[in-house]
Amino acid sequence: MLIAVAGSLAADRILVAIGTSLFPLTKGYVHFRFSDYGKLTVVGVIGACLAWPIVVRISSSPRWLFVRLATLVTLFLWLPDLWILWKGQPVRAVLVLIVMHLAIALVTYSVLVHLAPARRPSLPRDHPGP
């Protein structure tokens, strides 16, 4: 979990730096403050980290299911971005937020499926078998 949180926060920080470098007018944008995106990133990553073992337990193809769930959640999390865009927030700043959501999903998914791979619980050695 810590690797997913750290990786996601690092991705956020890098994307904010790139975004404000490419689009200087976005410097100081309220949603680019660590205090703003940091807590939301941590909550989202923790949610994904809690979901992964559940998906592993209930699915015979957990990676297949998890990538689809991650895609749906990412699309859902773009709704507030689209809302603030519609309400008049700067287009370039909102585009950076959208990319941040995508990066968090990619980092978290990769960390979970590679560092916490799906494993089925095995039967004890003294179990007579099915």
N, C-alpha and C positions, 0 to 999 in steps of 0.2 A: 504494500500500500504506500509506504513512504517513497519508494522509487517512482511510482505513478504520480504521486502528488508533486514531488520535486521536479520530475520531468515535465509535467504539465505547467507548473509555475515558471519553469525556465523557458518553455516554449512561449508562454504568454509574454514574458519579459522581452524575449527576442523579437517577437512580432510587434510589440508596442514600439520597440526601438526602431525596427525597420519601418513601421507605419509612420512614425513621427519624422523619420528621416526622409522618406519618400514624399510625405504630405506634411510639410512644416506647419501648416495652419492647424493641424490636429494636436500640436504640442499643448499640454495643459488640459486636454479633453478629460472630462470628469471620469469617464469609464476606463481611462487608461491609468488611473491611480491604482497602485498595488492594493490599497485598502479596499478598493471597489471590486476589482476582478479576483483578487487573491482568495477572499472568503468564499466567493461563489465557485471558484475552481475547486477548492478543497472539498466543499460539500458535494459537488458533482462527482469528483473522483472517488470519494468515499462511497457514494451511492453505487457507482459502477463496481467498486471492489466488493461491496456486499452482494451485488447481484450475480457476479461471476460464479461463486460457489453454488448458488442456487440453480443457475443455469446448468452447471456441470452435473448437479444431482438429478435434475428433472429431464434432461435431454440426452438422447443417444448421440446427437451431433452438436455438442455444446458450442464449438467455434462457429459453426454455420448459424446457429440461432443467435449467438451473442453478437456477431457482426451485424445481423439484421436489427437486433434490438438497439445496438449502438447507433446505427444509421437513423432509426426512427427517433431516438432520443435527441440526436443531434439536430435533425430537422425540426423537432418540437422546440428545441432551445433556440432555434433561429427566429421563432415567432416574436419574442420580445425585441430582438434586433430589428426585425421588419416593422414592428410597432413604433419603436423610437425613430426609425427612418421616416415612417409615414407622418409622425408628429413633428418632423422638421430637423432632426439631428443631421449633422454633416454626413453626406454619403460616404466619403472616404473613410471617416472614422468608423462608421457602422460596418463597412466592408472589412476593416481590420478586426472588428469584434466577431464577425462571421467566420473569418479565417481562424481566429483564436479558438472558437468553439470546435471547429474541425480539427485543429491541432491537438486540443485536449482529448478528443475522442480517439484520434490515431495513436497518441502516446499511451493513453490508458489501455486501450485495446491491446496494443503490442506488448506492453509490460505484463498485463494479466495473462494473455494466452501463451507467452513465452517464458515468463518467470514463475508463473503459477499455473502450469499446464493442467489440463483436465486429466484426472486419474479416477478411475472407478475404485471404490473400496474393494479390497480383495478379501476373499474368505480366509478365515484362520486356517493354518496348516492342518490342524486336527479336525477340521470340518469334514464330514463324510462326503460332501458334494451334492449336487442336485439329483 
